[in-house]
Amino acid sequence: MTRPQSEIEFRLPQTLPSIKCDRAQVNELFTNLISNAMKYNDKAQKWVEVGYITQQNTSPVPIFYVRDNGIGILDKHLEKIFQIFRRLHGRDEFGGGTGAGLTIARKIVERHGGRIWVESIPSQGSTFYFTLTAEEIS
């Protein structure tokens, strides 16, 4: 069963910095996070924002993020979602899936010396943050 197509607004508030990384893995990281942001959204007007922030006085490493206005995640589930094959919904709900995407995302981030975490408000959306401590090149 496939879900009907719907429009999604993509927001890119600024050009992302270039970094030295494993291009295929980081592509998969962004793909997993963006596809989840699209999949777990029940709003009439869906949006996904991809960007980064910098910590002024602490670290030159950018903190990338993927933010959405989707269904959100309860606090008690914020760590569980990174466990392999862990789905918070039935296999056929929200377009299905194996429950491996966020585990893969975390492994990719860890391979790049970074960390990943999520902040979420149920029924308002989620923001997945991650760092890649590979050297920034521009």
N, CA, C and O atoms as a Tinker XYZ file with bonds, in Angstrom:
   552  protein
     1  N      0.844000   -1.176000    0.000000    73     2
     2  CA     0.000000    0.000000    0.000000    64     1     3
     3  C      0.888000    1.238000    0.000000    63     2     4     5
     4  O      1.754000    1.377000    0.863000    81     3
     5  N      0.685000    2.129000   -0.949000    73     3     6
     6  CA     1.473000    3.352000   -0.996000    64     5     7
     7  C      0.612000    4.514000   -0.527000    63     6     8     9
     8  O     -0.608000    4.523000   -0.690000    81     7
     9  N      1.276000    5.473000    0.048000    73     7    10
    10  CA     0.572000    6.661000    0.517000    64     9    11
    11  C      0.389000    7.614000   -0.642000    63    10    12    13
    12  O      1.228000    7.666000   -1.541000    81    11
    13  N     -0.700000    8.372000   -0.636000    73    11    14
    14  CA    -0.894000    9.350000   -1.710000    64    13    15
    15  C      0.188000   10.426000   -1.657000    63    14    16    17
    16  O      0.680000   10.776000   -0.584000    81    15
    17  N      0.546000   10.939000   -2.819000    73    15    18
    18  CA     1.547000   11.995000   -2.900000    64    17    19
    19  C      0.980000   13.276000   -2.296000    63    18    20    21
    20  O     -0.214000   13.549000   -2.423000    81    19
    21  N      1.817000   14.048000   -1.652000    73    19    22
    22  CA     1.395000   15.340000   -1.139000    64    21    23
    23  C      2.547000   16.320000   -1.314000    63    22    24    25
    24  O      3.707000   15.927000   -1.441000    81    23
    25  N      2.204000   17.594000   -1.318000    73    23    26
    26  CA     3.225000   18.613000   -1.494000    64    25    27
    27  C      3.959000   18.859000   -0.189000    63    26    28    29
    28  O      3.365000   18.833000    0.889000    81    27
    29  N      5.250000   19.096000   -0.301000    73    27    30
    30  CA     6.089000   19.398000    0.849000    64    29    31
    31  C      6.944000   20.600000    0.494000    63    30    32    33
    32  O      7.583000   20.632000   -0.557000    81    31
    33  N      6.952000   21.584000    1.374000    73    31    34
    34  CA     7.801000   22.753000    1.185000    64    33    35
    35  C      9.172000   22.452000    1.787000    63    34    36    37
    36  O      9.272000   22.069000    2.953000    81    35
    37  N     10.213000   22.623000    1.000000    73    35    38
    38  CA    11.583000   22.447000    1.497000    64    37    39
    39  C     12.180000   23.816000    1.761000    63    38    40    41
    40  O     12.142000   24.706000    0.911000    81    39
    41  N     12.733000   23.966000    2.958000    73    39    42
    42  CA    13.318000   25.234000    3.364000    64    41    43
    43  C     14.822000   25.067000    3.566000    63    42    44    45
    44  O     15.269000   24.175000    4.286000    81    43
    45  N     15.586000   25.933000    2.925000    73    43    46
    46  CA    17.044000   25.964000    3.076000    64    45    47
    47  C     17.414000   27.398000    3.420000    63    46    48    49
    48  O     17.637000   28.209000    2.522000    81    47
    49  N     17.483000   27.729000    4.724000    73    47    50
    50  CA    17.714000   29.113000    5.108000    64    49    51
    51  C     19.076000   29.670000    4.707000    63    50    52    53
    52  O     19.233000   30.884000    4.581000    81    51
    53  N     20.063000   28.794000    4.506000    73    51    54
    54  CA    21.380000   29.238000    4.070000    64    53    55
    55  C     22.083000   28.077000    3.368000    63    54    56    57
    56  O     21.699000   26.917000    3.522000    81    55
    57  N     23.108000   28.407000    2.603000    73    55    58
    58  CA    23.900000   27.377000    1.948000    64    57    59
    59  C     24.649000   26.581000    3.009000    63    58    60    61
    60  O     25.255000   27.160000    3.911000    81    59
    61  N     24.609000   25.274000    2.904000    73    59    62
    62  CA    25.313000   24.436000    3.869000    64    61    63
    63  C     26.813000   24.508000    3.628000    63    62    64    65
    64  O     27.250000   24.626000    2.483000    81    63
    65  N     27.608000   24.439000    4.693000    73    63    66
    66  CA    29.058000   24.465000    4.506000    64    65    67
    67  C     29.542000   23.160000    3.878000    63    66    68    69
    68  O     28.913000   22.114000    4.033000    81    67
    69  N     30.648000   23.234000    3.181000    73    67    70
    70  CA    31.275000   22.034000    2.633000    64    69    71
    71  C     32.186000   21.437000    3.697000    63    70    72    73
    72  O     32.885000   22.163000    4.404000    81    71
    73  N     32.176000   20.128000    3.807000    73    71    74
    74  CA    33.046000   19.454000    4.763000    64    73    75
    75  C     33.675000   18.244000    4.081000    63    74    76    77
    76  O     33.139000   17.715000    3.107000    81    75
    77  N     34.811000   17.818000    4.603000    73    75    78
    78  CA    35.432000   16.593000    4.129000    64    77    79
    79  C     34.741000   15.440000    4.842000    63    78    80    81
    80  O     34.718000   15.379000    6.071000    81    79
    81  N     34.172000   14.520000    4.050000    73    79    82
    82  CA    33.419000   13.417000    4.635000    64    81    83
    83  C     33.280000   12.308000    3.598000    63    82    84    85
    84  O     33.687000   12.462000    2.446000    81    83
    85  N     32.709000   11.210000    4.017000    73    83    86
    86  CA    32.346000   10.141000    3.090000    64    85    87
    87  C     31.031000   10.570000    2.442000    63    86    88    89
    88  O     29.967000   10.508000    3.059000    81    87
    89  N     31.126000   11.001000    1.198000    73    87    90
    90  CA    29.977000   11.584000    0.503000    64    89    91
    91  C     28.769000   10.645000    0.461000    63    90    92    93
    92  O     27.644000   11.082000    0.702000    81    91
    93  N     28.984000    9.373000    0.161000    73    91    94
    94  CA    27.871000    8.419000    0.067000    64    93    95
    95  C     27.190000    8.247000    1.422000    63    94    96    97
    96  O     25.963000    8.202000    1.502000    81    95
    97  N     27.983000    8.153000    2.481000    73    95    98
    98  CA    27.394000    7.975000    3.806000    64    97    99
    99  C     26.626000    9.216000    4.255000    63    98   100   101
   100  O     25.523000    9.096000    4.787000    81    99
   101  N     27.186000   10.392000    4.053000    73    99   102
   102  CA    26.504000   11.607000    4.477000    64   101   103
   103  C     25.263000   11.852000    3.620000    63   102   104   105
   104  O     24.271000   12.393000    4.109000    81   103
   105  N     25.309000   11.462000    2.360000    73   103   106
   106  CA    24.114000   11.524000    1.522000    64   105   107
   107  C     23.024000   10.623000    2.113000    63   106   108   109
   108  O     21.862000   11.022000    2.191000    81   107
   109  N     23.398000    9.411000    2.527000    73   107   110
   110  CA    22.431000    8.500000    3.138000    64   109   111
   111  C     21.893000    9.069000    4.451000    63   110   112   113
   112  O     20.709000    8.916000    4.750000    81   111
   113  N     22.737000    9.711000    5.225000    73   111   114
   114  CA    22.325000   10.347000    6.473000    64   113   115
   115  C     21.226000   11.377000    6.208000    63   114   116   117
   116  O     20.157000   11.324000    6.816000    81   115
   117  N     21.497000   12.311000    5.301000    73   115   118
   118  CA    20.495000   13.333000    4.983000    64   117   119
   119  C     19.241000   12.703000    4.383000    63   118   120   121
   120  O     18.128000   13.121000    4.704000    81   119
   121  N     19.406000   11.702000    3.516000    73   119   122
   122  CA    18.259000   11.028000    2.906000    64   121   123
   123  C     17.369000   10.389000    3.963000    63   122   124   125
   124  O     16.147000   10.527000    3.910000    81   123
   125  N     17.975000    9.689000    4.928000    73   123   126
   126  CA    17.189000    9.055000    5.987000    64   125   127
   127  C     16.431000   10.087000    6.813000    63   126   128   129
   128  O     15.244000    9.910000    7.087000    81   127
   129  N     17.105000   11.160000    7.210000    73   127   130
   130  CA    16.453000   12.168000    8.049000    64   129   131
   131  C     15.353000   12.915000    7.294000    63   130   132   133
   132  O     14.277000   13.158000    7.842000    81   131
   133  N     15.618000   13.277000    6.047000    73   131   134
   134  CA    14.616000   13.999000    5.260000    64   133   135
   135  C     13.431000   13.099000    4.929000    63   134   136   137
   136  O     12.285000   13.544000    5.001000    81   135
   137  N     13.684000   11.849000    4.569000    73   135   138
   138  CA    12.560000   10.954000    4.244000    64   137   139
   139  C     11.695000   10.696000    5.472000    63   138   140   141
   140  O     10.474000   10.604000    5.349000    81   139
   141  N     12.300000   10.578000    6.659000    73   139   142
   142  CA    11.500000   10.434000    7.880000    64   141   143
   143  C     10.678000   11.689000    8.144000    63   142   144   145
   144  O      9.512000   11.598000    8.530000    81   143
   145  N     11.275000   12.853000    7.940000    73   143   146
   146  CA    10.550000   14.107000    8.140000    64   145   147
   147  C      9.337000   14.183000    7.221000    63   146   148   149
   148  O      8.288000   14.689000    7.617000    81   147
   149  N      9.474000   13.686000    6.007000    73   147   150
   150  CA     8.361000   13.677000    5.059000    64   149   151
   151  C      7.324000   12.617000    5.436000    63   150   152   153
   152  O      6.119000   12.861000    5.368000    81   151
   153  N      7.801000   11.452000    5.829000    73   151   154
   154  CA     6.922000   10.317000    6.103000    64   153   155
   155  C      6.065000   10.532000    7.344000    63   154   156   157
   156  O      4.868000   10.246000    7.330000    81   155
   157  N      6.668000   11.033000    8.411000    73   155   158
   158  CA     5.957000   11.173000    9.680000    64   157   159
   159  C      5.365000   12.568000    9.829000    63   158   160   161
   160  O      5.647000   13.290000   10.785000    81   159
   161  N      4.543000   12.919000    8.857000    73   159   162
   162  CA     3.908000   14.226000    8.857000    64   161   163
   163  C      2.459000   14.075000    8.417000    63   162   164   165
   164  O      2.178000   13.591000    7.321000    81   163
   165  N      1.554000   14.493000    9.276000    73   163   166
   166  CA     0.131000   14.379000    8.975000    64   165   167
   167  C     -0.524000   15.742000    8.749000    63   166   168   169
   168  O     -1.750000   15.847000    8.738000    81   167
   169  N      0.284000   16.780000    8.570000    73   167   170
   170  CA    -0.242000   18.135000    8.398000    64   169   171
   171  C     -0.706000   18.359000    6.959000    63   170   172   173
   172  O     -0.217000   17.720000    6.027000    81   171
   173  N     -1.650000   19.269000    6.798000    73   171   174
   174  CA    -2.112000   19.645000    5.455000    64   173   175
   175  C     -1.002000   20.384000    4.710000    63   174   176   177
   176  O     -0.821000   20.184000    3.509000    81   175
   177  N     -0.263000   21.235000    5.415000    73   175   178
   178  CA     0.859000   21.964000    4.818000    64   177   179
   179  C      2.141000   21.472000    5.469000    63   178   180   181
   180  O      2.496000   21.894000    6.570000    81   179
   181  N      2.826000   20.579000    4.779000    73   179   182
   182  CA     4.041000   19.958000    5.310000    64   181   183
   183  C      5.268000   20.771000    4.904000    63   182   184   185
   184  O      5.323000   21.330000    3.808000    81   183
   185  N      6.254000   20.829000    5.808000    73   183   186
   186  CA     7.534000   21.448000    5.452000    64   185   187
   187  C      8.677000   20.721000    6.142000    63   186   188   189
   188  O      8.519000   20.119000    7.203000    81   187
   189  N      9.835000   20.803000    5.496000    73   187   190
   190  CA    11.076000   20.256000    6.022000    64   189   191
   191  C     12.139000   21.329000    5.819000    63   190   192   193
   192  O     12.283000   21.877000    4.726000    81   191
   193  N     12.879000   21.621000    6.883000    73   191   194
   194  CA    13.950000   22.615000    6.801000    64   193   195
   195  C     15.286000   21.935000    7.067000    63   194   196   197
   196  O     15.421000   21.170000    8.021000    81   195
   197  N     16.261000   22.215000    6.231000    73   195   198
   198  CA    17.604000   21.680000    6.393000    64   197   199
   199  C     18.545000   22.871000    6.526000    63   198   200   201
   200  O     18.555000   23.770000    5.685000    81   199
   201  N     19.336000   22.861000    7.600000    73   199   202
   202  CA    20.238000   23.985000    7.815000    64   201   203
   203  C     21.339000   23.635000    8.789000    63   202   204   205
   204  O     21.605000   22.464000    9.063000    81   203
   205  N     21.977000   24.672000    9.308000    73   203   206
   206  CA    23.014000   24.466000   10.308000    64   205   207
   207  C     23.100000   25.699000   11.186000    63   206   208   209
   208  O     22.682000   26.793000   10.806000    81   207
   209  N     23.650000   25.493000   12.363000    73   207   210
   210  CA    23.921000   26.583000   13.283000    64   209   211
   211  C     25.368000   26.447000   13.734000    63   210   212   213
   212  O     25.952000   25.366000   13.667000    81   211
   213  N     25.929000   27.540000   14.186000    73   211   214
   214  CA    27.294000   27.491000   14.729000    64   213   215
   215  C     27.254000   27.960000   16.173000    63   214   216   217
   216  O     26.443000   28.807000   16.548000    81   215
   217  N     28.132000   27.399000   16.962000    73   215   218
   218  CA    28.270000   27.804000   18.352000    64   217   219
   219  C     29.350000   28.872000   18.384000    63   218   220   221
   220  O     30.524000   28.590000   18.143000    81   219
   221  N     28.955000   30.076000   18.677000    73   219   222
   222  CA    29.855000   31.223000   18.552000    64   221   223
   223  C     31.177000   31.056000   19.301000    63   222   224   225
   224  O     32.241000   31.219000   18.705000    81   223
   225  N     31.131000   30.742000   20.564000    73   223   226
   226  CA    32.354000   30.784000   21.367000    64   225   227
   227  C     32.909000   29.417000   21.742000    63   226   228   229
   228  O     33.937000   29.335000   22.415000    81   227
   229  N     32.247000   28.339000   21.319000    73   227   230
   230  CA    32.689000   27.042000   21.814000    64   229   231
   231  C     33.394000   26.190000   20.766000    63   230   232   233
   232  O     34.502000   25.709000   21.006000    81   231
   233  N     32.775000   26.000000   19.622000    73   231   234
   234  CA    33.350000   25.088000   18.639000    64   233   235
   235  C     33.100000   25.597000   17.226000    63   234   236   237
   236  O     32.019000   26.106000   16.931000    81   235
   237  N     34.091000   25.464000   16.352000    73   235   238
   238  CA    33.884000   25.873000   14.964000    64   237   239
   239  C     33.090000   24.844000   14.156000    63   238   240   241
   240  O     32.741000   25.105000   13.005000    81   239
   241  N     32.804000   23.690000   14.738000    73   239   242
   242  CA    32.100000   22.625000   14.026000    64   241   243
   243  C     30.620000   22.995000   13.893000    63   242   244   245
   244  O     29.958000   23.252000   14.898000    81   243
   245  N     30.098000   23.024000   12.671000    73   243   246
   246  CA    28.675000   23.352000   12.509000    64   245   247
   247  C     27.783000   22.242000   13.061000    63   246   248   249
   248  O     28.144000   21.066000   13.026000    81   247
   249  N     26.628000   22.628000   13.565000    73   247   250
   250  CA    25.604000   21.674000   13.984000    64   249   251
   251  C     24.541000   21.693000   12.887000    63   250   252   253
   252  O     23.810000   22.670000   12.730000    81   251
   253  N     24.469000   20.606000   12.139000    73   251   254
   254  CA    23.476000   20.483000   11.078000    64   253   255
   255  C     22.146000   20.089000   11.696000    63   254   256   257
   256  O     22.105000   19.500000   12.776000    81   255
   257  N     21.057000   20.416000   11.008000    73   255   258
   258  CA    19.751000   19.986000   11.495000    64   257   259
   259  C     18.793000   19.717000   10.348000    63   258   260   261
   260  O     18.916000   20.272000    9.256000    81   259
   261  N     17.828000   18.839000   10.638000    73   259   262
   262  CA    16.684000   18.593000    9.765000    64   261   263
   263  C     15.462000   18.766000   10.659000    63   262   264   265
   264  O     15.273000   18.017000   11.618000    81   263
   265  N     14.636000   19.757000   10.339000    73   263   266
   266  CA    13.474000   20.137000   11.161000    64   265   267
   267  C     12.201000   19.939000   10.345000    63   266   268   269
   268  O     12.188000   20.143000    9.131000    81   267
   269  N     11.145000   19.543000   11.023000    73   267   270
   270  CA     9.867000   19.352000   10.333000    64   269   271
   271  C      8.715000   19.793000   11.226000    63   270   272   273
   272  O      8.897000   20.071000   12.412000    81   271
   273  N      7.545000   19.851000   10.641000    73   271   274
   274  CA     6.328000   20.170000   11.392000    64   273   275
   275  C      5.421000   18.950000   11.474000    63   274   276   277
   276  O      4.197000   19.067000   11.415000    81   275
   277  N      6.031000   17.784000   11.611000    73   275   278
   278  CA     5.298000   16.521000   11.595000    64   277   279
   279  C      4.666000   16.141000   12.918000    63   278   280   281
   280  O      4.304000   16.996000   13.726000    81   279
   281  N      4.539000   14.831000   13.122000    73   279   282
   282  CA     3.779000   14.305000   14.262000    64   281   283
   283  C      4.522000   14.437000   15.578000    63   282   284   285
   284  O      3.898000   14.372000   16.637000    81   283
   285  N      5.827000   14.620000   15.548000    73   283   286
   286  CA     6.607000   14.739000   16.773000    64   285   287
   287  C      6.802000   13.400000   17.469000    63   286   288   289
   288  O      6.272000   12.375000   17.040000    81   287
   289  N      7.570000   13.430000   18.546000    73   287   290
   290  CA     7.932000   12.219000   19.288000    64   289   291
   291  C      7.821000   12.531000   20.771000    63   290   292   293
   292  O      8.294000   13.572000   21.226000    81   291
   293  N      7.204000   11.640000   21.522000    73   291   294
   294  CA     7.137000   11.806000   22.968000    64   293   295
   295  C      8.538000   11.721000   23.576000    63   294   296   297
   296  O      9.385000   10.976000   23.083000    81   295
   297  N      8.778000   12.478000   24.639000    73   295   298
   298  CA    10.089000   12.475000   25.306000    64   297   299
   299  C     10.558000   11.068000   25.658000    63   298   300   301
   300  O     11.739000   10.755000   25.501000    81   299
   301  N      9.657000   10.222000   26.128000    73   299   302
   302  CA    10.048000    8.882000   26.569000    64   301   303
   303  C     10.565000    8.008000   25.429000    63   302   304   305
   304  O     11.169000    6.965000   25.678000    81   303
   305  N     10.334000    8.423000   24.176000    73   303   306
   306  CA    10.775000    7.635000   23.023000    64   305   307
   307  C     12.008000    8.214000   22.326000    63   306   308   309
   308  O     12.486000    7.633000   21.352000    81   307
   309  N     12.528000    9.336000   22.799000    73   307   310
   310  CA    13.591000   10.027000   22.062000    64   309   311
   311  C     14.858000    9.201000   21.886000    63   310   312   313
   312  O     15.535000    9.344000   20.868000    81   311
   313  N     15.202000    8.343000   22.840000    73   311   314
   314  CA    16.379000    7.484000   22.676000    64   313   315
   315  C     16.029000    6.179000   21.973000    63   314   316   317
   316  O     16.854000    5.629000   21.243000    81   315
   317  N     14.820000    5.680000   22.182000    73   315   318
   318  CA    14.408000    4.408000   21.589000    64   317   319
   319  C     14.429000    4.449000   20.066000    63   318   320   321
   320  O     14.698000    3.436000   19.420000    81   319
   321  N     14.150000    5.604000   19.494000    73   319   322
   322  CA    14.039000    5.678000   18.032000    64   321   323
   323  C     15.354000    5.384000   17.322000    63   322   324   325
   324  O     15.358000    5.088000   16.127000    81   323
   325  N     16.470000    5.461000   18.044000    73   323   326
   326  CA    17.767000    5.166000   17.433000    64   325   327
   327  C     18.136000    3.686000   17.535000    63   326   328   329
   328  O     19.190000    3.280000   17.044000    81   327
   329  N     17.289000    2.879000   18.162000    73   327   330
   330  CA    17.556000    1.443000   18.295000    64   329   331
   331  C     17.155000    0.731000   17.007000    63   330   332   333
   332  O     16.139000    1.061000   16.394000    81   331
   333  N     17.956000   -0.242000   16.605000    73   331   334
   334  CA    17.726000   -0.966000   15.353000    64   333   335
   335  C     16.361000   -1.655000   15.363000    63   334   336   337
   336  O     15.971000   -2.281000   16.349000    81   335
   337  N     15.659000   -1.528000   14.262000    73   335   338
   338  CA    14.346000   -2.133000   14.027000    64   337   339
   339  C     13.287000   -1.673000   15.018000    63   338   340   341
   340  O     12.268000   -2.342000   15.193000    81   339
   341  N     13.515000   -0.543000   15.665000    73   339   342
   342  CA    12.544000   -0.021000   16.622000    64   341   343
   343  C     11.625000    0.951000   15.904000    63   342   344   345
   344  O     12.055000    2.010000   15.447000    81   343
   345  N     10.377000    0.586000   15.812000    73   343   346
   346  CA     9.364000    1.463000   15.222000    64   345   347
   347  C      8.360000    1.822000   16.298000    63   346   348   349
   348  O      7.969000    0.974000   17.099000    81   347
   349  N      7.941000    3.084000   16.318000    73   347   350
   350  CA     6.946000    3.516000   17.292000    64   349   351
   351  C      5.529000    3.323000   16.775000    63   350   352   353
   352  O      4.561000    3.487000   17.517000    81   351
   353  N      5.413000    2.973000   15.502000    73   351   354
   354  CA     4.111000    2.792000   14.872000    64   353   355
   355  C      4.094000    1.443000   14.163000    63   354   356   357
   356  O      5.144000    0.836000   13.950000    81   355
   357  N      2.917000    0.980000   13.804000    73   355   358
   358  CA     2.790000   -0.278000   13.080000    64   357   359
   359  C      3.542000   -0.242000   11.764000    63   358   360   361
   360  O      3.772000    0.828000   11.200000    81   359
   361  N      3.924000   -1.411000   11.278000    73   359   362
   362  CA     4.739000   -1.505000   10.066000    64   361   363
   363  C      4.089000   -0.836000    8.863000    63   362   364   365
   364  O      4.789000   -0.335000    7.983000    81   363
   365  N      2.751000   -0.820000    8.811000    73   363   366
   366  CA     2.063000   -0.227000    7.662000    64   365   367
   367  C      1.638000    1.222000    7.896000    63   366   368   369
   368  O      1.092000    1.858000    6.995000    81   367
   369  N      1.881000    1.743000    9.084000    73   367   370
   370  CA     1.536000    3.131000    9.357000    64   369   371
   371  C      2.650000    4.053000    8.872000    63   370   372   373
   372  O      3.825000    3.690000    8.911000    81   371
   373  N      2.276000    5.243000    8.416000    73   371   374
   374  CA     3.224000    6.264000    7.977000    64   373   375
   375  C      4.188000    5.741000    6.916000    63   374   376   377
   376  O      5.382000    6.038000    6.957000    81   375
   377  N      3.677000    4.976000    5.982000    73   375   378
   378  CA     4.488000    4.547000    4.857000    64   377   379
   379  C      5.407000    3.375000    5.114000    63   378   380   381
   380  O      6.217000    3.026000    4.255000    81   379
   381  N      5.301000    2.765000    6.269000    73   379   382
   382  CA     6.084000    1.562000    6.554000    64   381   383
   383  C      7.563000    1.842000    6.757000    63   382   384   385
   384  O      7.972000    2.979000    6.989000    81   383
   385  N      8.341000    0.799000    6.666000    73   383   386
   386  CA     9.779000    0.896000    6.888000    64   385   387
   387  C     10.235000   -0.178000    7.851000    63   386   388   389
   388  O      9.422000   -0.843000    8.492000    81   387
   389  N     11.548000   -0.341000    7.947000    73   387   390
   390  CA    12.092000   -1.411000    8.786000    64   389   391
   391  C     12.452000   -0.958000   10.186000    63   390   392   393
   392  O     12.615000   -1.784000   11.084000    81   391
   393  N     12.578000    0.346000   10.383000    73   391   394
   394  CA    13.038000    0.834000   11.674000    64   393   395
   395  C     14.554000    0.870000   11.775000    63   394   396   397
   396  O     15.098000    0.949000   12.877000    81   395
   397  N     15.243000    0.813000   10.645000    73   395   398
   398  CA    16.708000    0.833000   10.655000    64   397   399
   399  C     17.287000    2.198000   10.291000    63   398   400   401
   400  O     18.466000    2.445000   10.544000    81   399
   401  N     16.496000    3.083000    9.709000    73   399   402
   402  CA    17.001000    4.352000    9.183000    64   401   403
   403  C     17.724000    5.218000   10.190000    63   402   404   405
   404  O     18.799000    5.739000    9.890000    81   403
   405  N     17.158000    5.388000   11.388000    73   403   406
   406  CA    17.801000    6.243000   12.379000    64   405   407
   407  C     19.011000    5.574000   13.016000    63   406   408   409
   408  O     19.944000    6.253000   13.444000    81   407
   409  N     19.001000    4.239000   13.082000    73   407   410
   410  CA    20.176000    3.520000   13.564000    64   409   411
   411  C     21.331000    3.722000   12.589000    63   410   412   413
   412  O     22.467000    3.964000   12.997000    81   411
   413  N     21.030000    3.620000   11.312000    73   411   414
   414  CA    22.039000    3.855000   10.273000    64   413   415
   415  C     22.534000    5.298000   10.347000    63   414   416   417
   416  O     23.736000    5.548000   10.251000    81   415
   417  N     21.618000    6.241000   10.517000    73   415   418
   418  CA    22.001000    7.652000   10.624000    64   417   419
   419  C     22.976000    7.856000   11.789000    63   418   420   421
   420  O     23.986000    8.544000   11.644000    81   419
   421  N     22.668000    7.257000   12.941000    73   419   422
   422  CA    23.549000    7.418000   14.098000    64   421   423
   423  C     24.924000    6.810000   13.836000    63   422   424   425
   424  O     25.941000    7.394000   14.210000    81   423
   425  N     24.961000    5.638000   13.192000    73   423   426
   426  CA    26.253000    5.000000   12.887000    64   425   427
   427  C     27.092000    5.876000   11.953000    63   426   428   429
   428  O     28.304000    5.995000   12.132000    81   427
   429  N     26.448000    6.482000   10.964000    73   427   430
   430  CA    27.169000    7.354000   10.027000    64   429   431
   431  C     27.748000    8.553000   10.763000    63   430   432   433
   432  O     28.907000    8.912000   10.558000    81   431
   433  N     26.942000    9.172000   11.619000    73   431   434
   434  CA    27.415000   10.323000   12.393000    64   433   435
   435  C     28.591000    9.912000   13.279000    63   434   436   437
   436  O     29.597000   10.619000   13.346000    81   435
   437  N     28.465000    8.773000   13.957000    73   435   438
   438  CA    29.542000    8.307000   14.836000    64   437   439
   439  C     30.818000    8.003000   14.051000    63   438   440   441
   440  O     31.917000    8.268000   14.537000    81   439
   441  N     30.681000    7.447000   12.836000    73   439   442
   442  CA    31.857000    7.183000   11.998000    64   441   443
   443  C     32.582000    8.467000   11.623000    63   442   444   445
   444  O     33.781000    8.459000   11.346000    81   443
   445  N     31.843000    9.566000   11.618000    73   443   446
   446  CA    32.420000   10.871000   11.294000    64   445   447
   447  C     32.782000   11.647000   12.556000    63   446   448   449
   448  O     32.989000   12.859000   12.501000    81   447
   449  N     32.859000   10.958000   13.691000    73   447   450
   450  CA    33.293000   11.590000   14.931000    64   449   451
   451  C     32.292000   12.538000   15.555000    63   450   452   453
   452  O     32.651000   13.351000   16.406000    81   451
   453  N     31.055000   12.445000   15.145000    73   451   454
   454  CA    30.046000   13.373000   15.644000    64   453   455
   455  C     29.032000   12.718000   16.558000    63   454   456   457
   456  O     29.215000   11.585000   17.005000    81   455
   457  N     27.973000   13.437000   16.826000    73   455   458
   458  CA    26.872000   12.896000   17.610000    64   457   459
   459  C     25.563000   13.383000   17.014000    63   458   460   461
   460  O     25.532000   14.384000   16.297000    81   459
   461  N     24.482000   12.673000   17.312000    73   459   462
   462  CA    23.156000   13.009000   16.801000    64   461   463
   463  C     22.183000   12.988000   17.963000    63   462   464   465
   464  O     22.278000   12.144000   18.854000    81   463
   465  N     21.248000   13.921000   17.946000    73   463   466
   466  CA    20.208000   13.964000   18.967000    64   465   467
   467  C     18.965000   14.611000   18.370000    63   466   468   469
   468  O     19.010000   15.206000   17.293000    81   467
   469  N     17.871000   14.485000   19.082000    73   467   470
   470  CA    16.601000   15.005000   18.588000    64   469   471
   471  C     15.900000   15.787000   19.686000    63   470   472   473
   472  O     15.966000   15.436000   20.864000    81   471
   473  N     15.230000   16.850000   19.274000    73   471   474
   474  CA    14.317000   17.590000   20.130000    64   473   475
   475  C     12.972000   17.555000   19.437000    63   474   476   477
   476  O     12.892000   17.739000   18.222000    81   475
   477  N     11.910000   17.321000   20.200000    73   475   478
   478  CA    10.624000   17.133000   19.563000    64   477   479
   479  C      9.482000   17.555000   20.472000    63   478   480   481
   480  O      9.574000   17.452000   21.695000    81   479
   481  N      8.415000   18.026000   19.866000    73   479   482
   482  CA     7.179000   18.338000   20.570000    64   481   483
   483  C      6.064000   17.574000   19.844000    63   482   484   485
   484  O      5.802000   17.824000   18.668000    81   483
   485  N      5.405000   16.638000   20.551000    73   483   486
   486  CA     4.341000   15.870000   19.914000    64   485   487
   487  C      3.304000   16.780000   19.250000    63   486   488   489
   488  O      2.874000   17.781000   19.823000    81   487
   489  N      2.922000   16.411000   18.048000    73   487   490
   490  CA     1.961000   17.082000   17.172000    64   489   491
   491  C      2.457000   18.424000   16.620000    63   490   492   493
   492  O      1.725000   19.103000   15.900000    81   491
   493  N      3.709000   18.812000   16.959000    73   491   494
   494  CA     4.253000   20.059000   16.411000    64   493   495
   495  C      5.482000   19.847000   15.534000    63   494   496   497
   496  O      5.761000   20.664000   14.657000    81   495
   497  N      6.224000   18.754000   15.762000    73   495   498
   498  CA     7.368000   18.487000   14.908000    64   497   499
   499  C      8.620000   18.102000   15.668000    63   498   500   501
   500  O      8.647000   18.077000   16.898000    81   499
   501  N      9.658000   17.803000   14.898000    73   499   502
   502  CA    10.930000   17.343000   15.445000    64   501   503
   503  C     12.082000   18.057000   14.754000    63   502   504   505
   504  O     11.973000   18.497000   13.610000    81   503
   505  N     13.192000   18.160000   15.486000    73   503   506
   506  CA    14.440000   18.643000   14.904000    64   505   507
   507  C     15.530000   17.649000   15.262000    63   506   508   509
   508  O     15.820000   17.418000   16.436000    81   507
   509  N     16.127000   17.068000   14.237000    73   507   510
   510  CA    17.273000   16.182000   14.415000    64   509   511
   511  C     18.520000   17.019000   14.196000    63   510   512   513
   512  O     18.696000   17.621000   13.137000    81   511
   513  N     19.385000   17.056000   15.205000    73   511   514
   514  CA    20.649000   17.777000   15.144000    64   513   515
   515  C     21.772000   16.763000   15.040000    63   514   516   517
   516  O     21.680000   15.669000   15.596000    81   515
   517  N     22.835000   17.123000   14.327000    73   515   518
   518  CA    24.004000   16.256000   14.313000    64   517   519
   519  C     25.242000   17.062000   13.967000    63   518   520   521
   520  O     25.184000   18.092000   13.296000    81   519
   521  N     26.369000   16.548000   14.456000    73   519   522
   522  CA    27.660000   17.144000   14.128000    64   521   523
   523  C     28.468000   16.116000   13.352000    63   522   524   525
   524  O     28.307000   14.908000   13.526000    81   523
   525  N     29.324000   16.617000   12.512000    73   523   526
   526  CA    30.295000   15.816000   11.776000    64   525   527
   527  C     31.623000   16.510000   12.020000    63   526   528   529
   528  O     31.853000   17.594000   11.482000    81   527
   529  N     32.490000   15.925000   12.804000    73   527   530
   530  CA    33.695000   16.647000   13.191000    64   529   531
   531  C     34.779000   16.610000   12.136000    63   530   532   533
   532  O     35.911000   17.032000   12.375000    81   531
   533  N     34.424000   16.100000   10.961000    73   531   534
   534  CA    35.359000   16.198000    9.845000    64   533   535
   535  C     35.651000   17.669000    9.592000    63   534   536   537
   536  O     34.833000   18.533000    9.908000    81   535
   537  N     36.783000   17.946000    9.041000    73   535   538
   538  CA    37.243000   19.320000    8.846000    64   537   539
   539  C     36.365000   20.073000    7.845000    63   538   540   541
   540  O     36.112000   19.590000    6.741000    81   539
   541  N     35.909000   21.248000    8.240000    73   539   542
   542  CA    35.131000   22.101000    7.337000    64   541   543
   543  C     36.064000   22.660000    6.284000    63   542   544   545
   544  O     37.175000   23.080000    6.609000    81   543
   545  N     35.633000   22.674000    5.005000    73   543   546
   546  CA    36.531000   23.154000    3.945000    64   545   547
   547  C     36.079000   24.476000    3.328000    63   546   548   549
   548  O     36.834000   25.084000    2.569000    81   547
   549  N     34.864000   24.935000    3.636000    73   547   550
   550  CA    34.471000   26.281000    3.179000    64   549   551
   551  C     33.172000   26.699000    3.785000    63   550   552
   552  O     32.690000   27.799000    3.515000    81   551
